[in-house]
Amino acid sequence: MKAQSAVEYLMTYGWSILIVAVVIASLILLGVFNSGNTGTSSCLATPGYSCTKPTLYASGSLITKIGQVSTQAITITGTSCTKNNTVTSITPLSKNATLQSEGSQQIVFFCPISSGATGTQFTGHLWIEYSTPSQQNIIQEVGAVATPVVSSNTAAYSPIAYVVNEAGGSGSAGNIIEVNLNTGQVTGAIPSDGTSGAFDNPSGITISGSTAYVVNDEGGSGSAGNIIEINLNTGQITGAIPSDGTSGAFYYPYGLAITQPS
């Protein structure tokens, strides 16, 4: 009789106990119970996917390796990163990513973080939009992530190219785009559309540490050209060389190099 009661108890409450255990394990993995712990990085994948080695940069770009175990290839056309478990918009990929059955590759997501977030811990949800030969534009969560925010120039395994667009950005005044060389994805634009007027036909770029120096072919006073400094971690312009008062020293500059201490 006691054995029968025990079996009935497990059949009645077993699923509830299992669900509670899964929720607690997820919260532990996401660092909810680790007060002040900002040094670890993890990604809890949803069934059918894998999610490993997430790295979130101060620019908002999160790079992680996503894999899938379905029997057919899927083509990822967009991504999203949210703080809650609801997705409202998808960012299209500049280059579609194909995941073969049992395959994986690095994918870039764009997470909603504030400026100055370096060193803080971010928790959120990762989503993909994908298509198969028989279905289009499927949106699905692939993982819940917990990771510290690091500065943009710390991870060597995800090299970033900075490309000058002479007539890109707002008003076709020029901009700089970031490209992940491992995936071919565009990961950002510098400056944002709100400040791209600081560019005026940029024609050259060089980088020292986390600072980019960009030659404006027609920037500065009298449209004779200037050099602007940009913080690559924030995308903000930090200075202009020379100032408007002396920019006549330039005459349509085209190219830039920096010497390093020997």
N, C-alpha and C positions, 0 to 999 in steps of 0.2 A: 504493500500500500504506500509506504514511504517513497519507494522507488518510482512508482507511478506519479505521485505528487511532484517529485523532483522533475520528472520529464515534462509534465504539464507546465510547471513553472518556467522551465527553460524555453519551451515552445511559445509561451505567452510573452515572456519578457526578454528573450534572447536577442531579438532584433533591436530592441530599444537599448540594451546594454552595448551592443556592437556599435550602434550609431553614436552613442555618447563617447565611447572609446576613440572612434575615428575623429570626432570633433576635438577632443582633448589633445590627441596627437597632432592634429593640424595646428592648433593654437600654440603648442610647444614649439613646433617647427618654425612657425612664423615669428617666434620670439615674443609673444604676448606676455609671457611670464618672466622674461629676462629683462628686468628693469635696468635701463642704462646700458645694456649691452649693444654696442653699435659696431662690433668688429666682425661679426659673422655674416655670411651670405648663404641663402638657401632658396630653393624653389620646389614647391610641392606640386608635382604634375597631376593633371586630371587623368582619369583612366583612358588608355589608348595613346598617351603621349609621354615623352620624357622632357625634362627641363633641368639643365645643369649649368653651373658656373655663371650665374648672373652677375653682371657688373653695371652699376648705374653711375653715369657721369654727371657732373654738375650742370652740364648743358641740358639734361633731361633725357639723354639717349641711354637706353638700357640694352645691353648686348648679352644674349644668352644663347646656348645651344638648345635647339628644339628638335625633338625626334618624334616619330610616329610609328605605330606598329600595325596599321591596317594592312589589308591585302592588296591595296592599290595605291599608286602615287597620288599625291594631292599637290595642287599649285596654290601657294600662298600669294594673295594679291594685296593684302593690307594687314595692319596690326593696330592694336590699341592697348593702352595701359591705364588702369583706373584704380582709384583708392577704394572703391566699393565693388560689390559684385554685380554691377550694372554697367553695360557699355552703351554709350550714346553716339559715338562717332568712331569711324575707322580711318586711319591714315594710309592712303594708298602707297604701295611700294614703288619706288622708281624702277626696280627690276624684280619681276616676279621670282619667287623662290620655289623650286620644285623639291618636295620631300618624297623620296622613293619609299616603298614599303621597307620597314625596318631601317630607314635612313634617318640622318640628322644633319643639321647645319646651323651656323650662327644666324640669328635673326635679330633685327633692331626694332625696339619698341620705344615710344616716346611717352615718358611718365610725367605727371603733373607735380613738379617740385618747384619750390620758391627759390629765388636768388639767395645766395649765401647758405645753401643747404649742405654744403660740403661737411662731412663728418657726422651728419645726422642719419638716423635709420629710416628707411622707407619700407612700407608694407603695402601691397596692392595685388592686382589681378592682371594677368596677361591674356590677351585675346588675339585670335587670328581670323581673317576672312580668307576662305579658300574655295577652290572649285575642283570638281572631279569631271571625268568625261560625261557623267550623267546629271550632275547637279552644279549649280552656280551660286556664288556669293553666300556661302554658308559661314555664319559667325559662331565661333565656339571658344570657350575659355580653355587655355592649355596649361595654366598653372597659377598658383598663388606664390608670390615672391616676397622675401624679406632680405634687404641688403643695404649696406651703408652707401651713402653718396660719396663718390671720390672725385678728385679733380680730373679734368679731361685728358691729362697727359701722363697717366700713371700705368696704363695697361699696354704692354708691348705687343700682346697677342692680337690686338684689334687696332691696327694702324689706321690712322685717319689722314686723308689727303685734303688739303685746302686749295680750292680752285677759284681763280679770279674770273668772274664774268664781267667783261668790259661794259656790257650794256644790259645786265640783268637787274633784277630787283624792282623796287617801286619806281615808277617813272622812267624805267630803263636807264637809270643813272649808274648802274653797276652794283654788284654784290659779290660775296664770297660764299661758296657752298662747301659743306663738309661731306666727304664721301668715305664710307667704310670700305677699305680696300679688300677686306676678306669677303664681303657680301655684295659689293657694288651698290649698296643702298645709300641714298642721300640722307644724312643724319641731322642736318640743320642748315641754316642760312645765316650769315653774319654780314652786316647787322640784320635785325629783323626788319620787316617792312616799315615799321614805325620810325626807324632811324636811318634807312638806307640812303637818304638824301646826303649823308656825309660822304658818300662815294660820288665821284664825278669822273667817269671813264677810268677806273683803276686798271693799271697796266703791269703791276708787279707785286710780289709778296715775298717776305722772308720771315722766319720765325726764330725767336730766341726765348727758350723756356716756354712760358705760357702766354707770351706776348707776340702778336703778329704786327709787322710793320708793312703797310700797304701804300704803294705809290699811286697817287691820283694824277692821272695825266693832265686833267684840266681842273683840279681842285684848288682851293685857297683863294687868296685875294687876286682879283683880276683874271681868274681862271687860268693862271700860269702854272698850276701844279703844286702839290704839297705831299706830305707823308702823314699818315694817321696811324696811331697806335691803337690796338684792339686787344682786350683781355679775352683770350680764347676760352677761359672757364665760364665767363659770363656773357660774352658777346658785346660788352660795352666798350665804347670808345674812351680811351684814357688820356689822349693828348693829340696834338697836331704839331708837326715839325716841317718847316719853321712856322711860327705864328703868322696870322694874317698880315701882320705889319711887315714881315720880311720875306713873304713867300715869293716875291719877285725874283729871289735868287734862283728859283726853279724856272725852267722854260720847257714845258711839256716833257717832264721826266718819264723815262720808260725803262724800268729795271731797278733792282735793289739788291744789295749784298751787305752782310754784316761780318766784321772780323771778330774772331774769338781770341781770348788771351792764350798765349802759348804756354 
